Amino acid sequence: MRFKGLDLNLLVALDALLETRSVSAAARRLNLSQPAMSAALARLRDWFDDDILVADGRRMLPTARAEALAPRLKACLRGLEGLLSGASGFDPGAAERTFSVIATDYIVAAVLAPLSARLAAEAPGVRIDIQSPYDDSAEQLDQGRADLLITPDGFVHPDHPAELLFEERQVVVGWAENPLFAGPLTEADVFAAGHVAVSFGRQRTASFADRELALMGKPRRVEAMAPTFMAAPWLLRGTSRLALMHERLARAMAETFPIAWVPVPFDFPPMREMIQHHRAREADEGLAWLRREIFAAAHPST
């Protein structure tokens, strides 16, 4: 197919080239020979009147023009995928499709893992590519690099639709043999103890709990920082430290780790977990199906 004289297959090749920054890797991704991908790169260079990729020692780096094209190209391909999906309908039992979802390990444990287990039988050709959240997660969605973003309210992109997935209360977690859990845990106990905090990405973005504590003027004494919630139990075990996390995750962790948990002993707002998709994907039946499945997994008793 051609659009204004451009072979549209070249856009798929361009996307692979910009992601892998390698002719050979892009060829492997698209099941092409290296000479065929080299020919595609040559045609792209001619069309855009730009080198697209330039050699830098043993690496290849995108040009400034290519860097500017990358997010628009990704959004274009995602939109086209959604258009074709909407036009042809979506049959999960027969579909061969990968969905990229940005979500924390908490969401993986509480929602996506149970969903993935069920889809293995019901939609065996559907794959969920889970990406860890970073400082630019909302921008990743905006640029078409992710199909869905699941994140607390306050981290969503303002230009795209977002829905409440569920609300979750926070709980205080610690080593099961921590003496603090032998009796009622008080607010004074919480702030007298050392804590394990969780922060995300290169900028060490604070978790929901720490953001709320800061707004309440109740900072805690952090003794250890974890990059994910799944790392927290290892930093609690054998210590008197505490951590704040989501109740669903604490319940799941208590099945594997020697931890105890109790409700937060003072007024604390529930976390509003949101699910967001790109506004250009409203007609994507496959994405709409996945959103429904995620909602069902988040509310198994309803």
C-alpha positions as CSV (number, residue, x, y, z in Angstrom):
1,M,0.0,0.0,0.0
2,R,1.1,3.5,-0.8
3,F,0.2,6.9,0.6
4,K,1.3,9.9,-1.3
5,G,3.9,7.7,-3.0
6,L,5.3,6.2,0.2
7,D,5.2,2.4,0.7
8,L,3.4,2.2,4.1
9,N,5.4,-0.9,5.0
10,L,8.4,1.4,5.3
11,L,6.8,3.1,8.3
12,V,6.8,-0.3,10.1
13,A,10.5,-0.7,9.1
14,L,11.2,2.8,10.4
15,D,9.6,2.1,13.7
16,A,11.7,-1.0,14.1
17,L,14.9,0.8,13.1
18,L,14.3,3.6,15.6
19,E,13.5,1.3,18.4
20,T,16.4,-1.1,17.9
21,R,18.9,1.4,16.4
22,S,20.3,-1.5,14.4
23,V,19.7,-2.7,10.9
24,S,20.3,-6.4,11.8
25,A,18.1,-6.2,14.9
26,A,15.3,-4.5,13.0
27,A,15.5,-7.2,10.3
28,R,15.2,-9.9,12.9
29,R,12.2,-8.3,14.5
30,L,10.4,-8.1,11.2
31,N,11.6,-11.4,9.9
32,L,13.5,-9.8,7.0
33,S,16.9,-10.3,5.6
34,Q,19.6,-7.8,6.5
35,P,20.0,-6.7,2.9
36,A,16.2,-6.1,2.7
37,M,16.3,-3.9,5.8
38,S,19.3,-2.0,4.5
39,A,17.3,-1.4,1.3
40,A,14.4,-0.2,3.4
41,L,16.6,2.2,5.3
42,A,18.0,3.5,2.0
43,R,14.5,4.2,0.7
44,L,13.5,5.9,4.0
45,R,16.6,8.1,3.8
46,D,15.7,9.1,0.3
47,W,12.0,9.8,1.1
48,F,12.8,11.9,4.2
49,D,16.0,13.4,2.8
50,D,17.7,12.5,6.1
51,D,20.2,9.9,7.2
52,I,17.7,8.6,9.8
53,L,20.5,6.5,11.6
54,V,24.1,7.5,11.6
55,A,27.1,5.4,12.8
56,D,28.7,6.3,16.1
57,G,31.6,3.9,16.6
58,R,29.9,0.5,16.8
59,R,26.5,2.0,17.5
60,M,23.9,3.7,15.3
61,L,22.2,6.8,16.6
62,P,19.0,8.5,15.3
63,T,19.3,11.9,13.7
64,A,17.5,14.9,15.2
65,R,14.9,14.5,12.5
66,A,14.4,10.9,13.3
67,E,14.1,11.6,17.0
68,A,11.4,14.1,16.2
69,L,9.6,11.6,14.0
70,A,9.7,8.7,16.5
71,P,6.8,9.6,18.8
72,R,4.5,10.8,16.0
73,L,5.3,7.6,14.1
74,K,4.5,5.4,17.1
75,A,1.2,7.2,17.6
76,C,0.4,6.9,13.9
77,L,1.0,3.1,13.9
78,R,-1.0,2.7,17.1
79,G,-3.9,4.6,15.6
80,L,-3.8,2.6,12.4
81,E,-3.7,-0.6,14.4
82,G,-6.8,0.6,16.3
83,L,-8.6,1.6,13.1
84,L,-8.0,-1.9,11.6
85,S,-9.0,-3.6,14.8
86,G,-12.2,-1.6,14.9
87,A,-13.0,-2.3,11.3
88,S,-12.5,-6.0,11.4
89,G,-13.8,-6.7,14.9
90,F,-11.8,-8.4,17.6
91,D,-12.0,-12.1,18.5
92,P,-9.8,-12.7,21.6
93,G,-9.8,-16.5,21.0
94,A,-8.3,-16.1,17.6
95,A,-6.3,-12.8,18.0
96,E,-2.6,-12.6,17.7
97,R,-1.7,-9.3,19.4
98,T,0.6,-7.8,22.0
99,F,-0.7,-5.1,24.3
100,S,1.8,-2.9,26.2
101,V,0.7,-1.9,29.7
102,I,2.6,0.4,32.1
103,A,1.9,-0.8,35.7
104,T,3.6,-1.2,39.0
105,D,4.5,-4.6,40.5
106,Y,1.5,-4.0,42.8
107,I,-0.9,-4.0,39.8
108,V,0.9,-7.0,38.4
109,A,0.4,-9.0,41.6
110,A,-3.2,-7.8,42.3
111,V,-4.7,-7.6,38.8
112,L,-2.5,-8.5,35.8
113,A,-1.1,-11.9,37.0
114,P,-4.6,-13.4,37.7
115,L,-5.8,-12.0,34.4
116,S,-2.8,-13.4,32.5
117,A,-3.5,-16.8,33.9
118,R,-7.0,-16.7,32.7
119,L,-6.2,-15.4,29.3
120,A,-3.7,-18.2,28.7
121,A,-6.7,-20.4,28.1
122,E,-9.3,-17.9,26.8
123,A,-7.0,-15.8,24.5
124,P,-3.8,-17.8,23.9
125,G,-2.6,-15.5,21.2
126,V,-2.8,-12.3,23.3
127,R,0.3,-11.2,25.0
128,I,0.6,-8.5,27.7
129,D,3.9,-6.7,27.6
130,I,4.2,-5.1,31.1
131,Q,6.4,-2.1,31.5
132,S,7.6,-0.6,34.8
133,P,6.5,3.0,35.5
134,Y,9.1,5.7,35.0
135,D,9.1,9.4,35.3
136,D,7.8,9.8,31.7
137,S,5.1,7.1,31.8
138,A,2.3,9.6,30.9
139,E,4.4,10.8,28.0
140,Q,5.0,7.2,26.9
141,L,1.2,6.8,26.6
142,D,0.9,10.2,24.8
143,Q,3.5,9.2,22.3
144,G,1.9,5.9,21.5
145,R,4.6,3.8,23.2
146,A,2.1,2.1,25.5
147,D,-1.5,0.9,25.0
148,L,-2.6,1.4,28.7
149,L,-1.3,3.3,31.7
150,I,-2.5,2.0,35.1
151,T,-1.4,4.6,37.8
152,P,-2.7,6.4,40.8
153,D,-4.8,9.5,40.2
154,G,-2.4,12.5,39.9
155,F,-0.1,10.7,37.5
156,V,-2.4,10.5,34.5
157,H,-1.9,12.5,31.3
158,P,-4.4,15.4,31.2
159,D,-5.1,15.0,27.5
160,H,-6.3,11.4,27.4
161,P,-9.3,9.5,28.9
162,A,-8.9,8.0,32.3
163,E,-11.3,5.9,34.4
164,L,-11.3,4.9,38.0
165,L,-10.2,1.2,38.1
166,F,-10.7,0.8,41.9
167,E,-10.0,2.4,45.2
168,E,-7.6,0.8,47.7
169,R,-6.8,1.5,51.3
170,Q,-3.2,1.6,52.5
171,V,-2.0,-0.6,55.4
172,V,1.0,-0.7,57.6
173,V,3.3,-3.7,57.0
174,G,6.2,-5.2,58.9
175,W,8.1,-8.3,59.8
176,A,5.7,-10.9,61.4
177,E,7.9,-11.1,64.5
178,N,8.1,-7.3,64.9
179,P,6.9,-6.6,68.6
180,L,4.8,-3.7,67.3
181,F,2.3,-6.1,65.9
182,A,1.8,-7.9,69.2
183,G,-0.7,-5.2,70.3
184,P,-2.7,-2.3,68.8
185,L,-0.4,-0.2,66.6
186,T,-0.7,3.5,67.3
187,E,0.1,6.6,65.2
188,A,3.0,7.3,67.5
189,D,4.3,3.8,66.9
190,V,4.2,4.3,63.2
191,F,6.2,7.5,63.2
192,A,8.7,6.4,65.9
193,A,9.7,3.4,63.7
194,G,12.1,3.4,60.8
195,H,10.5,2.8,57.4
196,V,11.0,1.2,54.0
197,A,9.8,3.6,51.3
198,V,9.3,2.8,47.6
199,S,10.2,5.3,44.8
200,F,10.2,4.9,41.1
201,G,12.3,5.7,38.1
202,R,15.5,7.7,37.6
203,Q,14.0,10.7,39.4
204,R,12.9,8.5,42.4
205,T,9.3,9.5,42.1
206,A,7.6,9.2,45.5
207,S,4.9,6.5,46.0
208,F,1.3,7.4,46.7
209,A,1.8,6.9,50.5
210,D,4.7,9.3,50.7
211,R,3.0,11.9,48.6
212,E,0.0,11.8,50.9
213,L,2.1,11.9,54.0
214,A,3.9,14.9,52.7
215,L,0.6,16.7,52.1
216,M,-0.5,15.8,55.6
217,G,2.7,17.2,57.1
218,K,3.6,13.8,58.5
219,P,7.0,12.7,57.0
220,R,8.3,9.4,58.2
221,R,11.9,8.3,59.0
222,V,13.0,6.3,56.0
223,E,15.9,3.9,56.6
224,A,15.8,2.0,53.3
225,M,14.6,2.9,49.8
226,A,13.2,0.1,47.5
227,P,12.8,0.5,43.7
228,T,9.6,-1.7,43.7
229,F,7.0,-2.9,46.3
230,M,8.1,-6.5,45.7
231,A,11.5,-5.6,47.2
232,A,10.1,-4.2,50.4
233,P,9.6,-7.5,52.3
234,W,13.3,-8.3,52.0
235,L,14.1,-5.0,53.7
236,L,11.5,-5.6,56.4
237,R,12.4,-9.1,57.4
238,G,14.4,-9.4,60.6
239,T,14.0,-5.7,61.4
240,S,11.6,-3.3,63.3
241,R,11.0,-1.3,60.2
242,L,7.5,-0.6,58.8
243,A,6.2,0.1,55.3
244,L,3.0,1.5,53.9
245,M,1.5,-0.3,50.9
246,H,-1.8,-1.3,49.3
247,E,-4.0,-3.9,51.1
248,R,-4.3,-6.2,48.2
249,L,-0.5,-6.4,47.8
250,A,0.0,-6.9,51.5
251,R,-2.5,-9.8,51.5
252,A,-0.7,-11.4,48.5
253,M,2.7,-10.9,50.1
254,A,1.7,-12.4,53.4
255,E,1.1,-15.7,51.6
256,T,4.8,-15.9,50.7
257,F,6.7,-13.7,53.1
258,P,6.8,-13.6,56.9
259,I,5.0,-10.3,57.2
260,A,2.1,-8.9,59.2
261,W,-0.1,-6.0,58.3
262,V,-2.7,-3.8,60.0
263,P,-4.8,-0.8,58.9
264,V,-3.2,2.6,59.1
265,P,-4.0,3.8,62.6
266,F,-5.0,7.4,61.5
267,D,-7.2,8.9,58.8
268,F,-5.6,8.2,55.5
269,P,-7.2,8.7,52.0
270,P,-7.8,5.7,49.8
271,M,-5.7,5.4,46.7
272,R,-7.6,5.9,43.4
273,E,-6.1,3.6,40.8
274,M,-6.8,4.9,37.3
275,I,-6.6,3.2,33.9
276,Q,-5.9,5.4,30.9
277,H,-5.7,5.0,27.1
278,H,-4.8,7.3,24.2
279,R,-7.7,9.4,22.9
280,A,-7.0,8.2,19.4
281,R,-7.7,4.6,20.4
282,E,-11.4,5.0,21.3
283,A,-12.4,2.8,18.3
284,D,-9.9,0.0,19.0
285,E,-12.1,-3.0,19.9
286,G,-9.1,-5.0,21.0
287,L,-8.1,-2.4,23.5
288,A,-11.7,-1.9,24.7
289,W,-11.8,-5.7,25.3
290,L,-8.6,-5.6,27.3
291,R,-9.9,-2.7,29.4
292,R,-13.0,-4.7,30.2
293,E,-10.9,-7.7,31.2
294,I,-8.8,-5.6,33.5
295,F,-11.8,-4.2,35.1
296,A,-13.2,-7.7,35.7
297,A,-9.9,-8.9,37.2
298,A,-9.8,-5.8,39.5
299,H,-13.3,-6.7,40.8
300,P,-13.4,-10.5,40.9
301,S,-16.4,-10.6,43.3
302,T,-18.7,-8.4,41.3
